[in-house]
Amino acid sequence: MTQMKTPEPNPPNQTTTKPFDFSTFPTLNTQRLHLRQIVPGDAHAIFKLRSDYEVTKYNIGPAYTRLSQAQRLVKSVSDAYNNHRELRWAIALRTDLTLIGMVGFNYWDRIDNRGSIGFDLRRDYWRRGIMREAVTAVLDFAFTRMALNRIEADTSSHNAASVGLLQNLGFQQEGIQREQYLEDGIYHDLRLFALLKREWQKNLDTFN
Ligand SMILES: CC(C)(COP(=O)(O)OP(=O)(O)OC[C@H]1O[C@@H](n2cnc3c(N)ncnc32)[C@H](O)[C@@H]1OP(=O)(O)O)[C@@H](O)C(=O)NCCC(=O)NCCS
């Protein structure tokens, strides 16, 4: 089983702890990455990302076959942000602002202070620590500026990369929904993970 690793040396790039209220999009910078708002000009890059079956094959849905699907996604992400429902970042390198992945919250429950995180990255960037760096910045933002107490994630038990990343970041598995969904003729078990704010804080304290 993958062990939790040392958190990024300097995850917080926050200059403020002011509660996030959707008034200004929260751009985040890390050592190598620039996490920014998704804009209509990203449609081609999103199509490139989501037309790759290897990226979408677990729980993102069928690979895109038309640019209009990426354009629709940009619109729905933008509408959800404007309606204060959803927050999703484009992941870009600081040296080249082209979208290479996405990370964000599929929901944000303001009563119980919990949200559900999702992420995907272009295959030619896998295994360079990019998503770990991006998610670390997003977790830091979520636990400080969104006041989340619990961040949930779920993934197919076949998705070794996603399971490995979540475990690496200190997420705990809480259960498995057996044969929860059908994709490509196979029933997938869904592994349910969560990370609590106090666990995240403890991990930071341990490694700092
Ligand atoms: C999951 C995904 C975002 C990981 O992105 P990534 O940038 O390659 O991951 P990182 O390089 O930051 O990996 C960080 C850690 O996660 C774990 N990990 C990443 N890929 C892994 C793999 N293929 N197998 C096992 N563990 C893996 C490792 O612990 C890794 O640390 P290490 O490289 O020091 O061993 C990427 O594989 C992806 O986009 N997959 C398709 C989309 C997807 O499945 N999204 C999740 C849907 S629930």
The ligand as an ORCA input file, in Angstrom:
! r2SCAN-3c Opt
* xyz 0 1
  C      -4.318     10.553    -11.218
  C      -3.394     11.556    -11.906
  C      -4.026     12.936    -11.853
  C      -2.026     11.567    -11.181
  O      -1.283     12.680    -11.649
  P       0.316     12.715    -11.620
  O       0.741     14.136    -11.789
  O       0.859     11.723    -12.581
  O       0.639     12.224    -10.146
  P       1.965     12.623     -9.358
  O       3.136     12.512    -10.281
  O       1.745     13.926     -8.677
  O       2.051     11.444     -8.314
  C       2.100     11.672     -6.911
  C       2.039     10.334     -6.242
  O       0.808      9.664     -6.557
  C       1.054      8.253     -6.683
  N       0.887      7.829     -8.084
  C       0.792      8.601     -9.184
  N       0.629      7.827    -10.271
  C       0.635      6.557     -9.855
  C       0.488      5.304    -10.509
  N       0.327      5.221    -11.846
  N       0.503      4.180     -9.759
  C       0.650      4.244     -8.421
  N       0.794      5.411     -7.732
  C       0.786      6.543     -8.451
  C       2.500      8.036     -6.270
  O       2.529      7.873     -4.863
  C       3.123      9.370     -6.657
  O       4.305      9.662     -5.952
  P       5.715      9.117     -6.509
  O       5.761      9.468     -7.960
  O       6.719      9.862     -5.687
  O       5.696      7.639     -6.280
  C      -3.152     11.157    -13.403
  O      -2.690      9.832    -13.455
  C      -4.398     11.278    -14.249
  O      -4.717     12.345    -14.755
  N      -5.108     10.147    -14.441
  C      -6.305     10.145    -15.289
  C      -7.437     10.951    -14.678
  C      -7.918     10.358    -13.385
  O      -7.903      9.151    -13.199
  N      -8.381     11.243    -12.507
  C      -8.917     10.848    -11.234
  C     -10.327     10.450    -11.382
  S     -10.940      9.927     -9.807
*
